[in-house]
Amino acid sequence: MDDTDPHPVVVAVSSDVGEAALAFAADEAARAGCGVHLVHVAPAFVHGPDSILVTSPEVQERGRRALNQSLDHARAVLRPGTTLTSEMAVGSVVESLRDATQDARMVVVQHRDLSRVRRVVSRSVTNGLGAQSRVPVVSVPSTWSPQRPPGHEPRVTVGVDVPVRSEGVLRWAVAAARSRGATLHALHAWKLAGIYEDVVVARAQAEEWADRAAADVRAAMTQMGEEAAGVPLSIETCHGSPADALVEASGGSDLLVIGRHDPLVPLGSHLGPVARGVLHDARCPVLLVDPHGPAMGRGASG
């Protein structure tokens, strides 16, 4: 990675050019004033008693061709003056990307709309990187385009679980909305386990819960002070599946911001069921952030 641009937007390059991911990275780099770094990982296998990772010359050559094709496309879509660098790694895709993106502003991965069987395999990269990386991960649908229809009002939607513990996620969402001149749409959805729904969720109780959640979101935004000042805010609370609500909201959003799961035990999932569903079903790019990590413009997100 170029030392003169320590915090670029990194794009994970597969065998496809990844036009949607590169388009998102180009826009993000232009807004942030940073460079773009492409990374392609050539697969390797373990050989011998010393467990040495090896790969064939044919595999490496194919990887170089894929990387060069993506470089050509990146040069065509990046704004003049944007620094463009690249590297090819060999080994496990998730582990190699994690190691190559430690100093990145964010890492962008394109996911394809595959058949259900093939999607199980493709999910391992996005989910694995999202679960392991401390750097924000953006999942971009292959069908996404930065072009919006006439009259579209820019909107960044942020999924708010527990408002008092969502400061890090809200900071990223506020910064993303400000940089896009967008309205910040804070969405809180809640649903209890099925056996408790008919006991707890009466109409009056649902309204009380919604009002309390909306007030908590406003309080969290107020605590951010000048950082959130001037960013238009809309708050939506609803009773239902959080994943379904976020996927529905993605249809009219430019970006969806959610937090990675922070389990209480080390062996728990670091992604969470809501994030897993949203990452692969959303219709707009999804920014997955560490709730306790630095906000945009700080540390590695500089």
N, C-alpha and C positions, 0 to 999 in steps of 0.2 A: 504494500500500500504506500502511496507517495507521501513522504514525510512533510511535504509542503501543504498537504491537504489531509490532516489527520482524522477528520470526521466527515468523510464523504457519505453519500447515499450509496449503499452497496446493493447490487442486483445479482441474485443467484441465477446463473445462466444454465439452462438445460439443453437438450438436443434441439429444441425449438428456439426461434429467435426471441420469443417472449415480447411481442410488440406492446401489449398492454402494460406489462411491468416496466418496460423502458420508457413508455409515455408517462407513467406516474413518476418515475424517478427523475425524468427530465423536468417536469413541472416542480417537483419538490426541490431539486437542486437550484432551479432558477429562483424560487422563493427564498431559499436559505442562503444563496450565494456560495454554495459549496460545489465540490466535484462529484463525479459518478465513478464508481469502481465496480467492474464486472468480475465475477468469480465463477469459474466452471470447475466442477469436481469430476475427475475421471475415476470410475470405479476401480477398486483393486481387490485382490483376494489374498488370504494368508497362505504363505508357502513355507514349508520346512519346519524343523524343530524350534527355530528361533522366532517363529511367527512373524516373518518379514512380509510386509505388504508389497506385492508386486503387481504390475499391470503390463499388458502387451503393448508393443509399439503401435499396433493397429488401433487399439483403444485410445492411446494418447493422441494419435494423429486425428482420429475422429473428434476428440475433444477440442483440439486446436482449431479444426474447421468450424465447429459449433461456436467457439469463442470468437473467431474472426468474423463470422456472419453477424453475430450480435454486436460486435464493435462497429461494423459497417453501418448497421441500422442505428446504433446509438449516435454515431457522428451525424447522421441525417436528421435526428430529432432534437439533439441537444442545442441549446442556445449558443451562439458564438462566444468563445472565451471560456466555456465550461471545461474544467480539467477532466479528462477521461483517461482512466488507467484500467489495467486488467491483470489477472493472474489465473493460472490453472493449478489446481491442487490434485493430489492423488490420495484416495482412501475412502473412508466412510463419508457419505454426503453430508449428513447432519453434523457430525463431529468436525469435519473440515470446514464447513460454513461457519460453525460456531467459533472456531479458532481464528478464521480469517476476518471475522466481523467484530472483534472485541472493541475496536476503536471507532466503529462506524456511527454515523448519526442514526441510521436505521438500516435494516436489510429488507429488500423487497423480493418477494417470491410470487411468481405467477402460478395460479392453479387452473387446471383445465376442467371443463365440464365432461367428465368421462362416464362410462357405464358404471353401474354400482360395483361390479367386481373389480374393475381396474382402479376405481377411485380408492378402494381400500389400500392399495399399494401406494398410490400417489400421496395419500394423506400422511404417510409416515414422515415425509420430509417437512411439510408445513407444520404438522403437529409436533414433530420432534424438535424442530428449531424453535417453535413458539414456546415449548415447555422448558427448553434448556438455555436459551439465549437470554442474557440480561439486557441486550440491546433490543429496542423496539422492532417488531417484525410486522411487515405489511403484506397481507395476502391480497393479490389483485386478480379478480376473475378474468379469464382470457377474453370474455366478451365485452369487457369494460372499455369505454372510450372517454377521454377527457372532454370531448365535445358534448355540450348540453343543449337541449332544445330551446328555442326562443322563449323568453319569458321565465326561464328557470331561475328560481331564487336560491342562491348558494346556501347549503345547509350542512353542518357537521353534527352528526348524532353521537351522543356519548351514552353508553350504558352505565347507569348508576345502580350499584347493588346496595351497599350501606353507605349513605352519604358521608358520614363522619369518618369513614375509612377509605374514601374515594378521592382524596385530595390530589394524589399523584396522577390519577387518570384524568381528573377534571383539568389539571394544569396543562396536560398535553392537548386536551380537547379545546381549551380556551385558546391556546397558542395556534392550533390548527385553524380554528374558526377566524381568528384575527388575521392570519396571513392570507386567508381566502376571501376576506370581507363577507363572511358567512354568518348566518344565525346559528347559535349553539342550541341544539335540541337535546335537552337532558331527558332521558327516558328511564323510568323506574317501573319495572314490572315485577309482580310477585305472585307466587302460587304455592300453596301448602301441599303437603302430601295428601293424596286422594282420600284417605280415610278420615281426614280432619276437615275437608272442605265444607261439607254440609253442616258441620257443627259450628265452625268459627266464622265462615263467610256469610254473614247476613248483609243486606244492602247498606244499612246504616254503618256497620262495622267496616265494610269495604270503603265507604266514602271517608270515614274517619282515618283509616289507614292511608288512603291516597292523599288527604290533606296534610297529614303528618309528614309523609315522604316528601311532598312538594315543599313544605316549610323547611325541612332539613336540607334539601338541595339549595334553596335560596340562601340559607345560613352558610352553607359551605362556600358558595360563590362570594358572599359578602366578606368572609374571612380572607379571601384572596386579595381584597383591596384593589389597588390600582391595576394589578395584573389582569383582572377581569373587567375593569371599568370600560364601558363603551362597547362591549361585545353584546349584541342583541341576544336575549335568552328566551327560550320557550321551554316549558316543563310539561311533560306528559307522564301521568301515572296510570297504570292499568293493572287489572287482575287477570293473570294469564301466564302462559309460559314466557319467561324472559327471552329465550332463544327465538321463539316464534315472533315475538314483538319486535325484536331487533332486526330480524331478517325482513319483516314487513316494512320497517322504517328505512331500511337500506335502499328500497326502491326509489325514494325521493331524496337520497342523501348523496353528497359528494364524497364523504368519508364517514366511516363508522369507527369509533374509538371504544375499545373495551380493555379491561384489565385481565392479566393472567392470574390464575388462581394462586393463592398463597396458603398452602395447607399448614395445619398446625403440627403435623408430623412429617419428618423428612421423606418418608416413603410414599406420601400421598401424591396424587396427580398435580403437576404444576401447570396444568392447562385448564382443567375444569370442563364439565359437560356443556355449559353454555357457550364457552369460547370455541370448543370443538365444533359444535353445530353451526355457529355463526361464521366461523372462518371459511367454511366450505359451501354455505348456502346463501350468503349475502350477495347482493347484486351490485355492490359498490366496493371499493377497496376497504379493507378492515385493518386498522392499526391496533396491534396488540402490545400493550405496554406493561411494564413492571410497576405495580401500584406504589412501590417504595423506592423506585429508581429516580434519577434526576429528571426534571421536567425539560421540555424542549427549550433549547437555548442554554442548557447547563451541562457541564461535564461532557460526556460522550455525545450528547445530542447537540453540541454547539453548532 
